[in-house]
Amino acid sequence: MSTMNNIKQRFERGTIVEKLIYINIFLFVLTLFMSVFLSLYKNDTNWMIQWFSLDASIDTFFSKPWTIITYGFLHADFLHILFNLITLYFIGNLFIDYFTQKQLLTFYLSGTFFGGFFYLFSQNYFPLFEGKTSVIIGASAGISAIFIGIATYMPNYELKIRFIGFIKLWYLAAIWVGLDVLGLAGGNAGGHFAHLGGSVFGFLFVSKASNKQISLFKNINSIFSTKKKPLKTVYKSSNTKKETTKSDFTQQQIDEILDKISKSGYDTLTKSEKEFLFRQGKN
């Protein structure tokens, strides 16, 4: 009982990244045990997969519309969930350094939705899939939205990869998307269409929300160097009206912080500097 309480407490105190990982693991274990139990009765139909995976058939989708979201919480095997959750852990924690936990959940669910939409469209439009039936499961579309979203926001952020060294985030994002494009002609073409759907959402959402021309190939300096209207504060008196202009931070301070990131990394910033960058990204 103490073990269950411990798990419950860890879940309640965990970040949204940890909670998504716990939920995916729980559903994977539940699905696995169900498959083992049903196999004892020579039944190969797992009702969780049947009712919560996204089917390529439009008619089936309309009878189970919730599957355009629920498929993003199921996984096929151990390697499938292991790769997805490792990626979610590292990219997700980087994401919530710059965005809120609520925004990460929005990216995960919306990326899953758009991935499902791309999957359904591809399966029912392209001749490659004519006469074929398939279902899709996995968190990759939601993770793709998070990955491409943060890479769009800060493309030149560098990650240290063992045996390779520091590599810019947009390089990894380009490889991620490139592999999905190449996979469109493979055996899991539908899955790669779903990944691309999540990636498209992540890129477009960040680009639109930031109200700047953000590109994976632009320097992070360009994200913050766009001219902004100064904050105006109006003071009223009985005789005259005054209007004064106030600027919270100068461009020189912005450049100094970005230079500090490029030399020492994001973790060396103070709390106030991190909060400042977050506010500037939302302006």
N, C-alpha and C positions, 0 to 999 in steps of 0.2 A: 504493500500500500504506500509505503514511503517513497518507493521508486516512482510510482505513478504521480504522487504529489510533487516530487522533484521535477519530473518532466512537465507537469502542468505549470509549475512556477516558472520554469525556464521559458516555456512558451509565452506566458503572460508578460514576462519581462523582456523578452527578445525584441529585436528590431523587426520591421516588416520583412526584411530579407530572411531572417531566421525563421519567422513564422511561415513564410512561403515554403521554405525548405522542409520544415516539420510536416506541413500539410501534404506536400508531395511524397515524402517518405511514408507517411501513414497510409495514404491511399495506395501507394505501390505495394506495401506489405499486405494490406487488406486484399488487394487484387490477386497477389501471389498466393495467399492462403486459400482464397476462393477457388483459384484454378486447381490447386492441389486437391481440395475437397471434392470438387466436381469431377475430377479425373477418376476418383474412386468409384464413381457411379457411371463411368464411361461416357461422361458428358463433357464435350470440348467447348461448349458455349458458355463463356463467362458473362453473366448478365451485366456486370459493371462495364465491361468493354462494349457490350451490345447497346447499352442505354446511354452511355456517356461519351463514347467516341464519336467523331464527326464523320458521317458517311458521305461518299461522293455523290450519292443520288439526291437530287433536289427534293423529290417527293418524300424521301426518308427524312431529310432535314426539316421540312415543314411539319412533319409529325413529331419531331424532337428538336425544336429550335434551340433549346438550352445547350445542345451539344457544341455550338459554335464557341462556347466559353469553356465548358467542362472538359473538352478534349485536352486542354492545356494543363490539366492536373494529373493526367495518366501517362504511364510510360510502359514500353514494351518489355524491357529487360534491364538487368543490373547495369550494364555498360551505358545504356541509354540514359538512365536517370543519373548515374554517376557523373557523366560528362556535363549534363545540363546543370546539375546542382553545383558542381565546382565552378562553372562559369558564372552562374547566378550569384554565388557567394562573393567572388572577387569583383565582378563588374557591378553587382548590386550595391556593395559597400562603398565602392567608388562613387556611384551615382548619388547615394544619400549624403555624401560629403558636400554636394553642391545643390541638391534638390531635397524636397521633403519626402518623408516616408509615404505620405498620401500620394504624391506624384509618382513614386515608384510603382505603387499598386495600380495607379491609373495606366501607366505605361505597360505593365504586365498584362492587365486585362484587355486593354485596347489593342495591344500588339497581338494578343491571342485572337481577338475578334477579327482584326484585319487579315491576319494570317489565314483564319478559317474562310474568310471571304475570297481571298486569292486562290485558296485551294479549291473551293467549290466552282469558281469561275473557270479555272484551268481544266478541271476534270470534265466540265460540261461544254467547253468551247473548243479546245484544241483536238484535232483528229487523232493525235497520239494516244489519247485516253478513250477513244470511242470503243464501246463494247466491253470495257473493263470495269470492274467493281473494286472499290478499295475503301478503307477507313483510315483516319489519321488520329494519332495521339502524340502527346509530348509538349513540353514547355518551351520548345525552341523558338517559336514565333514571339512569345512574350519576352523572352530573354533577348532576342534580336532587337526588339523595340528599345529595350533598356540600353543595350550595347551601342547601337547606332545613335541613339539619342544623346548619350554622354559623349560619344566620339564627335558628334556634330557640334556640341556645345564647347568642347575644349580639345580640338583635334591634335594639338601639339603637346599635350600632356604625355609624359614619358613613363612607361612601366618597365620595371626591371625584371627581365626573364632569365632564369638560371641557364647558364651555358651560352646565352646569346648576348645579354647585356641590356642596355636601355633601348627601347623601341617606342616610337611615337604611336599614340592611340589610333590615329587615322590609318596607319599602316596595317594594324591588326584588323581594323574595321573593313578596309579594302580587301584584305585576304578573306575575311569572313563572308562578305557579299560575293566576292569572286568565286569562291567555292560553291556557293548556292547557285550562281548563274551557270557554272559548268555542270552542276548536278541536274539541271533541267532536262538533260537528255539521258539521264541514268534511270536506274530502277526505282529510285525514290523521288521522282520528279515532282510528285504532288507535295511531298514534304518540303522540298526546296522552294516551291512556290509559296508555301505557307511562311517559311522563314523570310522570304523577300517581302511578303505582305507586312510582317512585323517591322522589318527594317525600313520600309517606305514610311510607315506610320511614325517611327522614331525620328527619322530625318525631317519629315514635313512638320511634325508637331513642334519640334525645337526651333526650326527655322521660322515658323509663323509666330510662335509664342514670344520669341526674342525680338521680333520686329526688326531683324537685321539680315543682311545677305550672308548667311552663314554657310560655309562650304567645308567639306572634309579637307580641302586642300589649302585653306586660308590659315594664316598665322593667328594664334590666340590673341595677339595684339589688336588685330582688326576687329575682334569682337567687342572690345571695350573702347576703341578709339573713335567710334561714331559720335558725332556731336550731339549733345543732349541739351534740352532746354533747361536753364537754371531754375532752381527752386525759388519761387517768389513768395514773400511774406508781406502781407499788407497790414499796416498799423493805422488805426483810426484815432483821431482826436477831435475835439470840439471845433478847432480852427481850420486845420488843413488835413489832407489825406496824403500819406506818404507810402511809397512803394519801394521796397528795397529788395535787392537781389542777393541770394545766398547760395554759395556752392560748397557742398559738403567736402568734397575732395578735389584736388587739382589733378590735372593730367600727369604731372610729374610724380605724384604719389602712386598713381595707377601704374606707371612705367616701372617705378621702383619695386612694387609688389610683384609684377610679372617677371622682372629681372631676378628677383629673389627665388621665384618658383623655378625658373629655368636653370639657376645655379645650384640650388639646394633642395628643391622639391617642395611639394605642397605642404608636407607635414611640418616644415619649419616655420610656417606662418603662425602668427599669433591669432587668438580667437577673434579679435576685432578685425584683423585683416581678412580672415575667412568670411566673416559676416559681411564685410564691405564688398568682396567679390561676388558673394551670393546676391546682394541687393543690386549690384550693377548688372548682373546677368538677367535680372527680372525687369529692369528698366527698359 
